[in-house]
């Protein structure tokens, strides 16, 4: 259904509209005066006069007349009929369901952005509308290895590359040092609830977390022996 001015006039011909006068500013028109004034930073006490009229056509004409009488700037784009027309059209477009465009083969038409972002093996899954793990087998292909630099290629082909990786405090991205790990394991005290008293010289998980500025998972992994296993 096409939304026109006649449709707006017919739809709001029995509604109650409020015309409010803010001295030195304007005459305004609204359906909900409290909400409109709050949005504009005013209160009902700031209004010199408030009028009630029935019908959008009468309210629109009266708003224009009062603004011209008081000498306020006014043009046709400020009319409440135009405002409601834009609002109803915007709501109609918002509620319209999005439909994907199809190619001559019956597939979904992908934009250039989607074509660049979708990795190998995901195009079919995207068209079928299902989620799947990306196909990373091309990393093992000769074509991909030729693109790698010589140093990266030697590292990739090294069977003991995982064993040569630095672990624990020696790693460049390590959060804790060896002394920090020993301190955590020595001073940790498990609290059952918030009312549990902590002995002198001991610290809870939260206290250790704030002391070393790291996450709770890092502290728990150190205590359980899942990380920093090289530190004794």
C-alpha positions in Angstrom: 0.0 0.0 0.0 1.4 3.4 -1.0 1.5 6.0 1.8 0.4 9.4 0.6 -0.8 12.6 2.2 -4.4 11.6 1.8 -3.6 8.4 3.7 -2.1 10.3 6.6 -5.0 12.7 6.7 -7.5 9.8 6.8 -5.5 7.9 9.4 -5.1 10.8 11.8 -8.4 12.7 11.3 -9.9 11.7 14.7 -6.7 11.9 16.7 -6.0 14.5 19.4 -3.1 16.8 18.7 -1.4 19.3 21.1 -0.1 22.7 20.0 2.3 24.2 22.5 3.9 27.6 22.6 7.5 28.1 23.9 8.0 31.8 24.2 10.6 33.1 21.9 11.1 29.7 20.2 8.2 28.4 18.3 4.7 26.9 18.2 5.0 23.1 18.0 2.6 20.3 17.3 2.7 16.7 18.6 0.7 13.7 19.6 2.5 13.1 22.9 3.4 16.4 24.4 5.3 15.1 27.5 7.6 12.9 25.3 8.2 15.7 22.8 9.1 18.3 25.4 11.4 15.9 27.3 13.2 15.1 24.0 13.7 18.8 23.2 14.9 19.6 26.8 11.7 21.4 28.0 9.0 20.8 30.5 5.3 21.6 30.5 6.0 24.6 32.8 8.1 26.2 29.9 5.0 26.3 27.7 3.1 29.6 27.7 0.0 28.1 26.2 -1.2 24.6 25.2 -4.1 24.0 22.8 -5.9 20.7 22.0 -7.3 20.1 18.5 -8.9 17.1 16.7 -7.6 16.0 13.3 -4.2 16.3 11.6 -5.4 18.8 9.0 -6.7 21.3 11.5 -3.6 20.9 13.7 -1.2 21.4 10.7 -3.0 24.6 9.5 -3.3 26.1 13.0 0.4 25.4 13.7 1.4 27.3 10.5 -0.9 30.2 11.3 0.3 30.6 14.9 4.0 30.5 13.9 3.4 33.2 11.3 1.4 35.3 13.7 4.1 35.3 16.3 6.8 35.9 13.7 8.6 32.6 14.0 10.4 31.1 11.0 8.3 28.4 9.4 8.3 26.5 6.1 6.3 23.6 4.6 8.9 21.0 5.6 8.1 21.7 9.3 4.5 20.8 8.9 3.3 17.8 11.0 1.6 16.1 8.0 5.0 16.0 6.3 6.6 14.7 9.5 4.1 11.9 9.9 4.4 11.1 6.2 8.1 10.6 6.5 7.7 8.6 9.7 5.2 6.2 8.2 7.2 5.7 5.1 10.3 4.9 7.2 8.4 2.4 9.2 7.1 0.7 6.0 10.6 0.4 4.6 12.0 -0.9 8.0 9.3 -3.7 8.2 9.9 -4.8 4.6 11.6 -8.2 4.4 15.0 -8.3 2.8 15.2 -10.6 -0.3 18.4 -11.8 -1.8 19.1 -11.3 -5.5 19.6 -14.5 -7.6 21.8 -15.2 -10.5 20.7 -16.8 -13.8 21.8 -20.2 -12.3 19.5 -19.8 -9.3 22.3 -19.1 -6.9 22.5 -16.2 -4.4 24.2 -13.2 -6.0 27.3 -12.4 -4.0 28.7 -8.9 -3.7 32.4 -8.2 -4.3 32.9 -7.8 -0.6 31.4 -11.2 0.1 33.5 -12.8 -2.7 36.7 -11.3 -1.2 35.8 -12.3 2.4 34.5 -15.8 1.9 37.4 -18.3 2.0 37.8 -21.4 -0.1 35.2 -24.1 0.6 32.8 -21.6 2.2 31.0 -20.4 -1.0 28.9 -23.5 -1.3 28.0 -23.4 2.4 27.1 -19.8 2.2 24.7 -20.4 -0.7 23.1 -23.4 1.0 22.6 -21.3 4.1 24.4 -23.6 6.5 27.4 -23.0 8.8 30.5 -25.1 8.4 34.2 -25.0 9.2 36.4 -23.5 6.5 38.5 -25.8 4.4 42.1 -25.1 5.4 43.6 -27.9 3.3 45.1 -25.4 0.9 47.7 -24.5 3.5 49.3 -27.9 2.8 49.3 -27.4 -1.0 52.5 -26.8 -3.0 51.0 -23.7 -4.4 50.7 -22.1 -1.0 54.1 -23.2 0.1 55.7 -21.5 -3.0 54.2 -18.2 -1.8 55.9 -18.4 1.6 59.3 -16.9 2.1 62.3 -19.3 2.4 62.6 -18.8 6.2 59.0 -19.4 6.8 59.0 -22.4 4.6 61.9 -24.0 6.5 60.0 -23.4 9.7 56.8 -24.8 8.3 58.6 -28.0 7.2 60.5 -28.5 10.4 58.9 -31.5 12.2 60.2 -30.3 15.6 58.9 -26.8 15.3 56.5 -27.2 18.2 59.2 -28.5 20.4 61.4 -25.5 19.7 58.8 -23.0 20.6 59.7 -21.2 23.9 57.4 -22.0 26.7 56.5 -20.4 30.0 58.3 -17.2 31.1 60.7 -17.4 28.2 57.9 -16.8 25.7 57.7 -13.2 24.4 54.0 -12.9 25.2 54.2 -14.4 28.7 52.2 -12.5 31.3 54.1 -13.8 34.4 57.7 -14.3 35.2 59.2 -17.3 36.9 59.3 -15.5 40.3 55.6 -14.5 39.8 54.6 -18.1 39.2 56.4 -19.3 42.3 54.9 -16.6 44.4 51.4 -17.5 43.2 51.8 -21.2 44.0 53.2 -20.4 47.4 50.7 -17.8 48.6 47.5 -19.1 47.0 44.7 -19.9 49.4 41.4 -21.4 48.3 38.4 -19.5 49.7 35.0 -21.4 49.9 32.9 -18.2 50.2 33.4 -14.5 50.8 33.2 -14.9 54.6 36.2 -17.3 54.7 39.1 -15.6 56.6 42.3 -15.6 54.7 45.5 -16.4 56.8 48.3 -14.0 57.0 50.7 -14.2 54.1 48.1 -15.9 51.9 46.1 -14.4 49.0 42.9 -15.4 47.2 42.4 -15.8 43.5 40.9 -12.4 43.0 43.7 -10.7 45.0 46.4 -12.4 42.9 44.5 -11.4 39.8 44.5 -7.7 40.7 48.1 -7.9 41.9 49.6 -9.2 38.7 46.9 -7.5 36.4 46.0 -10.7 34.6 42.8 -12.8 34.1 41.4 -15.3 36.6 42.0 -18.1 34.1 45.8 -17.4 34.1 46.0 -17.7 37.9 44.0 -20.9 38.0 46.0 -22.5 35.2 49.2 -21.7 37.2 47.8 -23.2 40.3 46.4 -26.4 38.6 49.7 -26.9 36.8 48.2 -26.5 33.3 50.6 -23.7 32.4 54.2 -22.7 33.2 55.0 -26.4 33.8 58.7 -25.6 33.2 58.9 -23.5 36.4 59.7 -25.5 39.5 
